Amino acid sequence: MRVDLFDFKLPERLIALHPAEPRDAARMLVVNPRDGLEDRHVRDLLWLLHPGDVLVVNDTRVLPAELRGERIRGEQRARVSFNLHKRLDVSTWRAFARPAKRLKLFDRLELGNGGEEPLTATVTGKGESGEVTLAFDLSGAVLDEAIKSHGAMPLPPYIEAKRKPEERDRTDYQTVYAAEDGAVAAPTAGLHFTHELLVGLQQRGVSIERVTLHVGAGTFLPMKVEDTNDHIMHAEWGEIDAGTVERILATRASGGRIIAVGTTSLRLLETASRATGRLRPFVGETDIFITPGFRFRCVDVLMTNFHLPKSTLFMLVSAFSGLEVMKRAYAHAIEQGYRFYSYGDSSLLYRGDEGEE
């Protein structure tokens, strides 16, 4: 499909720079391809979800993976910064560097906030579009803790272009149920949940299941092709264990709906369902690319934020509820002043007619 089919104009004023307070006070547009649009709020999930439904959340934890420091080459030093985006092994990460032109292979780096022992690394690889490979002198859990100590939250580029990271982002840009370190971007639909809302849903009879998909910075990369067939999707690591699969399947068998919180949860659930058409345990990387015509096998309802024009995520929601439906929904959201992107408002999407793979 042509990428320009997924374009739309968004006023700059609708890009949210901070989240709603409290989190579940955010607006939520309910999109039902059969019944139309309804303006609600996230806390209305208490009435929109039914006893016996299952809410599937992504419990990845965002690492403060933006690191600033100096490149050292002999007596020369230069300021550089990095956004870690993919762990390769216990001591090695791929990262986007700024400015990448200042870096050469085997350059030494001292990274940190200046108040502690710096985090040191070596540039061991250079790729395209500013990507580099960093081999740290620390490894494993010790490295993870050092990154947390020295790093800042890696805010999306459309927020970072308008303001600097703030201390509150360490909390704001993390879900209340985050548990598994590894993401470098938040599963943003989950940012709307409070502990009180989760308890209320469970008391209503909605079960909550956790899966893990470590969101990569590739989620923010713009598409550089004119046709979706030419796009190479970034890969992300995920896991769904056997117990979770068993409980989700039991929900489906008893007539409950499967509600994915975020496109990350949906992509993992649909990846784990593709081989046989039935949800199975899964561990590994997924580069699933969902566009209109995709046949959904698992997810019935999707809760997700409002996405960028011509992005893979807007393509995904268009596949889920229908391209024309989503164009009308986004036009309505813009007209009504909904807040967009990572810190913005939410939508609750019902599945449209199934396509074919």
C-alpha positions as CSV (number, residue, x, y, z in Angstrom):
1,M,0.0,0.0,0.0
2,R,1.1,3.6,-0.6
3,V,2.5,5.2,2.6
4,D,0.8,8.5,1.8
5,L,-2.6,6.9,2.3
6,F,-1.8,7.1,6.0
7,D,-1.0,10.8,6.1
8,F,-2.9,13.5,8.0
9,K,-2.2,17.0,9.2
10,L,-1.9,17.5,13.0
11,P,-1.7,21.0,14.6
12,E,1.5,21.3,16.7
13,R,-0.5,22.5,19.6
14,L,-2.1,19.1,20.1
15,I,1.3,17.3,20.8
16,A,1.3,16.6,24.5
17,L,4.4,17.6,26.4
18,H,3.3,16.2,29.8
19,P,0.7,13.6,30.8
20,A,-2.8,14.2,32.2
21,E,-3.0,14.3,36.0
22,P,-4.2,12.0,37.4
23,R,-3.2,9.5,34.7
24,D,-6.7,8.1,34.3
25,A,-8.2,11.6,33.8
26,A,-7.0,11.5,30.1
27,R,-9.7,11.6,27.5
28,M,-10.4,8.4,25.5
29,L,-12.1,8.1,22.1
30,V,-14.1,4.9,21.8
31,V,-14.0,3.8,18.1
32,N,-16.5,1.1,17.1
33,P,-16.6,0.5,13.3
34,R,-20.3,-0.5,13.6
35,D,-21.5,2.0,16.2
36,G,-19.4,5.1,15.6
37,L,-17.4,7.3,17.9
38,E,-17.9,8.2,21.6
39,D,-16.0,10.6,23.7
40,R,-15.1,9.1,27.1
41,H,-12.3,9.1,29.7
42,V,-9.8,6.4,30.6
43,R,-11.4,5.8,34.0
44,D,-14.6,4.9,32.1
45,L,-12.9,1.5,31.4
46,L,-14.6,0.5,34.7
47,W,-17.9,0.5,32.7
48,L,-16.7,-0.2,29.2
49,L,-15.0,-3.5,30.1
50,H,-17.1,-6.5,31.1
51,P,-16.7,-9.1,33.9
52,G,-14.8,-12.0,32.3
53,D,-12.7,-9.8,30.0
54,V,-8.9,-10.0,30.2
55,L,-6.7,-6.9,30.0
56,V,-3.2,-7.7,28.6
57,V,-0.5,-5.2,29.7
58,N,3.1,-4.9,28.7
59,D,5.2,-4.9,31.9
60,T,8.5,-3.8,30.3
61,R,10.4,-1.1,32.3
62,V,12.0,1.8,30.5
63,L,15.7,2.3,31.1
64,P,16.9,5.9,31.3
65,A,18.9,5.2,28.2
66,E,19.9,8.7,27.1
67,L,23.6,9.1,27.9
68,R,25.7,12.3,27.5
69,G,29.4,12.6,27.9
70,E,32.7,13.0,26.0
71,R,34.5,11.2,23.3
72,I,38.2,10.8,24.1
73,R,40.8,10.6,21.3
74,G,44.3,11.2,22.7
75,E,44.3,14.7,24.2
76,Q,41.2,15.7,22.3
77,R,37.7,15.6,23.8
78,A,34.3,16.3,22.2
79,R,30.8,16.4,23.6
80,V,28.6,13.5,22.4
81,S,25.3,11.9,23.4
82,F,23.7,8.6,22.8
83,N,20.3,7.0,22.9
84,L,20.7,3.3,23.6
85,H,18.1,1.3,21.6
86,K,19.0,-2.4,21.5
87,R,21.0,-4.6,23.9
88,L,23.3,-7.1,22.0
89,D,24.8,-8.9,25.0
90,V,25.6,-8.4,28.7
91,S,28.0,-5.5,27.9
92,T,27.1,-4.3,24.4
93,W,24.4,-2.0,23.1
94,R,23.5,-0.4,19.8
95,A,22.8,3.3,20.1
96,F,22.0,6.4,18.0
97,A,24.8,8.9,18.4
98,R,24.6,12.7,18.2
99,P,26.7,14.0,16.4
100,A,27.8,10.7,14.9
101,K,30.3,12.4,12.7
102,R,32.5,13.0,15.7
103,L,33.0,9.3,16.3
104,K,35.4,6.8,14.9
105,L,35.9,3.1,15.6
106,F,37.7,2.4,18.9
107,D,37.1,5.9,20.3
108,R,36.9,5.8,24.1
109,L,33.9,7.4,25.9
110,E,33.2,8.8,29.3
111,L,29.5,9.1,29.9
112,G,27.6,10.4,32.9
113,N,26.2,13.4,34.8
114,G,29.5,14.7,36.0
115,G,28.9,14.0,39.7
116,E,29.9,10.3,39.9
117,E,32.5,7.9,38.5
118,P,31.8,8.0,34.7
119,L,30.4,5.1,32.7
120,T,33.1,4.2,30.2
121,A,32.8,2.5,26.8
122,T,34.4,1.9,23.4
123,V,32.9,2.5,20.0
124,T,33.2,-0.9,18.3
125,G,30.9,-0.4,15.3
126,K,29.4,2.3,13.1
127,G,26.3,1.9,10.9
128,E,24.0,4.1,8.9
129,S,21.8,7.0,10.1
130,G,24.0,7.7,13.2
131,E,23.9,4.2,14.7
132,V,26.9,2.9,16.6
133,T,27.8,-0.1,18.7
134,L,29.1,0.6,22.2
135,A,31.0,-2.0,24.3
136,F,30.8,-1.0,28.0
137,D,33.5,-1.7,30.5
138,L,30.7,-3.0,32.9
139,S,28.3,-5.8,32.2
140,G,25.1,-7.4,33.3
141,A,23.1,-6.1,36.3
142,V,26.0,-3.8,37.2
143,L,25.8,-2.1,33.8
144,D,22.0,-1.8,34.1
145,E,22.3,0.0,37.4
146,A,25.1,2.3,36.1
147,I,22.8,3.2,33.1
148,K,20.0,4.0,35.5
149,S,22.3,6.2,37.6
150,H,23.8,8.1,34.7
151,G,21.1,8.2,32.1
152,A,18.0,10.4,31.4
153,M,14.7,9.2,30.2
154,P,14.8,8.9,26.4
155,L,11.9,11.0,25.5
156,P,10.4,10.8,22.0
157,P,12.0,13.2,19.5
158,Y,8.8,15.3,19.1
159,I,8.9,16.0,22.9
160,E,12.6,16.4,23.3
161,A,12.6,19.0,20.4
162,K,10.3,21.2,22.5
163,R,11.7,20.7,26.0
164,K,14.5,19.1,28.0
165,P,14.0,15.9,30.0
166,E,12.7,16.7,33.6
167,E,13.1,14.7,36.8
168,R,9.4,14.0,36.7
169,D,9.8,12.1,33.5
170,R,11.4,9.2,35.4
171,T,8.0,8.6,36.9
172,D,5.7,10.0,34.2
173,Y,7.4,7.9,31.4
174,Q,7.0,4.6,33.3
175,T,3.8,2.5,33.7
176,V,2.8,1.8,37.3
177,Y,3.2,-2.0,36.7
178,A,6.6,-1.8,35.0
179,A,8.8,-4.7,36.1
180,E,11.2,-6.0,33.5
181,D,14.1,-3.8,32.5
182,G,14.9,-3.5,28.8
183,A,12.8,-0.9,27.0
184,V,14.1,2.4,25.7
185,A,10.7,3.8,24.9
186,A,7.5,3.4,27.0
187,P,4.5,1.3,26.1
188,T,2.5,4.5,26.2
189,A,-1.1,3.3,26.3
190,G,-0.2,1.8,29.7
191,L,0.8,5.2,31.1
192,H,-2.9,6.0,31.6
193,F,-3.4,3.4,34.4
194,T,-3.3,4.1,38.1
195,H,-3.1,1.5,40.8
196,E,-6.7,2.5,41.8
197,L,-8.0,1.9,38.3
198,L,-6.4,-1.5,38.1
199,V,-7.8,-2.5,41.4
200,G,-11.3,-1.3,40.3
201,L,-11.1,-3.3,37.1
202,Q,-10.2,-6.5,39.0
203,Q,-13.0,-5.9,41.5
204,R,-15.3,-5.7,38.5
205,G,-14.2,-9.1,37.3
206,V,-11.7,-8.1,34.7
207,S,-8.5,-10.1,34.9
208,I,-5.1,-8.6,34.2
209,E,-2.3,-10.5,32.5
210,R,1.3,-9.4,31.9
211,V,3.4,-9.9,28.9
212,T,6.8,-8.4,28.1
213,L,7.9,-6.6,24.9
214,H,11.0,-4.4,25.2
215,V,10.1,-1.4,23.1
216,G,13.0,-0.1,21.0
217,A,13.7,3.3,19.6
218,G,12.9,2.0,16.2
219,T,9.2,2.8,17.0
220,F,10.0,6.5,16.4
221,L,11.9,6.1,13.2
222,P,10.1,7.6,10.2
223,M,9.3,5.5,7.2
224,K,11.6,6.3,4.3
225,V,9.8,4.3,1.6
226,E,6.8,5.1,-0.6
227,D,5.2,1.6,-0.4
228,T,4.6,-0.5,2.7
229,N,6.0,-3.5,0.9
230,D,9.4,-1.9,0.9
231,H,9.6,-1.2,4.6
232,I,11.9,-3.2,6.9
233,M,10.4,-3.4,10.4
234,H,12.5,-3.1,13.5
235,A,12.7,-6.1,15.8
236,E,11.9,-6.2,19.5
237,W,12.3,-8.9,22.1
238,G,9.3,-10.3,23.8
239,E,8.0,-13.1,26.0
240,I,4.6,-14.7,26.8
241,D,4.8,-17.6,29.2
242,A,2.7,-20.7,29.3
243,G,0.7,-19.8,32.3
244,T,-0.3,-16.5,30.8
245,V,-1.3,-18.2,27.6
246,E,-3.4,-20.8,29.4
247,R,-5.3,-18.1,31.3
248,I,-5.9,-16.0,28.2
249,L,-7.2,-19.0,26.3
250,A,-9.5,-19.8,29.2
251,T,-10.9,-16.3,29.0
252,R,-11.6,-16.7,25.3
253,A,-13.2,-20.1,25.9
254,S,-15.6,-18.7,28.5
255,G,-16.7,-15.9,26.2
256,G,-14.5,-13.0,27.5
257,R,-12.8,-10.5,25.3
258,I,-9.0,-10.0,25.0
259,I,-8.2,-6.3,25.4
260,A,-4.6,-5.4,24.5
261,V,-3.2,-2.4,26.2
262,G,-1.0,-0.8,23.5
263,T,0.3,-1.8,20.1
264,T,3.2,-3.5,21.8
265,S,1.0,-6.0,23.6
266,L,-1.0,-6.5,20.4
267,R,2.0,-7.2,18.3
268,L,3.3,-9.7,20.7
269,L,0.0,-11.5,21.1
270,E,-0.5,-11.7,17.3
271,T,3.1,-12.8,16.8
272,A,2.5,-15.7,19.3
273,S,-0.7,-16.6,17.4
274,R,0.5,-16.6,13.8
275,A,2.1,-20.1,13.5
276,T,-1.0,-22.1,14.3
277,G,-3.8,-19.5,14.5
278,R,-3.9,-20.1,18.3
279,L,-2.0,-18.3,21.0
280,R,1.1,-20.2,22.1
281,P,4.0,-19.4,24.5
282,F,6.6,-17.2,22.8
283,V,10.2,-16.1,23.6
284,G,12.3,-14.2,21.1
285,E,12.3,-11.3,18.7
286,T,9.3,-10.1,16.6
287,D,9.4,-7.8,13.6
288,I,5.7,-8.3,12.7
289,F,4.5,-5.5,10.5
290,I,0.7,-5.1,10.6
291,T,-1.0,-3.2,7.7
292,P,-4.6,-3.3,6.4
293,G,-5.5,-6.8,5.2
294,F,-3.9,-8.5,8.2
295,R,-5.9,-11.2,9.8
296,F,-6.1,-10.8,13.6
297,R,-6.3,-14.0,15.5
298,C,-6.2,-13.0,19.1
299,V,-7.0,-9.5,20.1
300,D,-10.6,-8.2,20.2
301,V,-10.2,-4.7,21.5
302,L,-7.1,-2.4,21.5
303,M,-6.4,0.5,23.8
304,T,-3.8,2.8,22.3
305,N,-2.7,6.5,22.1
306,F,-2.9,8.6,19.0
307,H,-0.1,8.0,16.6
308,L,2.1,9.9,14.1
309,P,1.1,10.4,10.4
310,K,2.5,7.8,8.0
311,S,3.8,5.7,11.0
312,T,3.7,1.9,11.3
313,L,1.5,2.4,14.4
314,F,-1.2,4.4,12.5
315,M,-1.0,1.6,9.9
316,L,-1.6,-1.0,12.6
317,V,-4.7,0.8,14.0
318,S,-6.0,1.2,10.5
319,A,-5.6,-2.6,10.0
320,F,-7.4,-3.2,13.3
321,S,-10.5,-0.9,12.9
322,G,-10.3,0.0,9.2
323,L,-8.5,2.8,7.4
324,E,-11.5,5.0,6.7
325,V,-12.8,4.5,10.2
326,M,-9.5,5.6,11.7
327,K,-9.3,8.6,9.4
328,R,-12.7,9.7,10.6
329,A,-11.7,9.0,14.2
330,Y,-8.5,11.1,14.0
331,A,-10.3,13.9,12.2
332,H,-12.8,13.9,15.1
333,A,-10.0,13.8,17.7
334,I,-8.2,16.8,16.1
335,E,-11.5,18.7,15.9
336,Q,-12.3,18.0,19.5
337,G,-8.8,18.9,20.7
338,Y,-7.5,15.5,21.9
339,R,-3.9,15.4,22.9
340,F,-1.6,13.3,20.7
341,Y,1.4,11.0,21.0
342,S,3.2,9.5,24.0
343,Y,1.9,11.8,26.7
344,G,-1.4,12.3,25.0
345,D,-4.9,11.0,25.3
346,S,-6.1,7.5,24.5
347,S,-8.5,5.6,22.3
348,L,-10.3,2.3,22.7
349,L,-10.6,0.5,19.3
350,Y,-13.0,-2.3,18.4
351,R,-12.0,-4.6,15.7
352,G,-13.4,-4.2,12.2
353,D,-14.0,-6.8,9.6
354,E,-11.2,-9.3,9.4
355,G,-8.8,-9.1,6.4
356,E,-6.7,-11.7,4.8
357,E,-3.0,-12.1,5.2
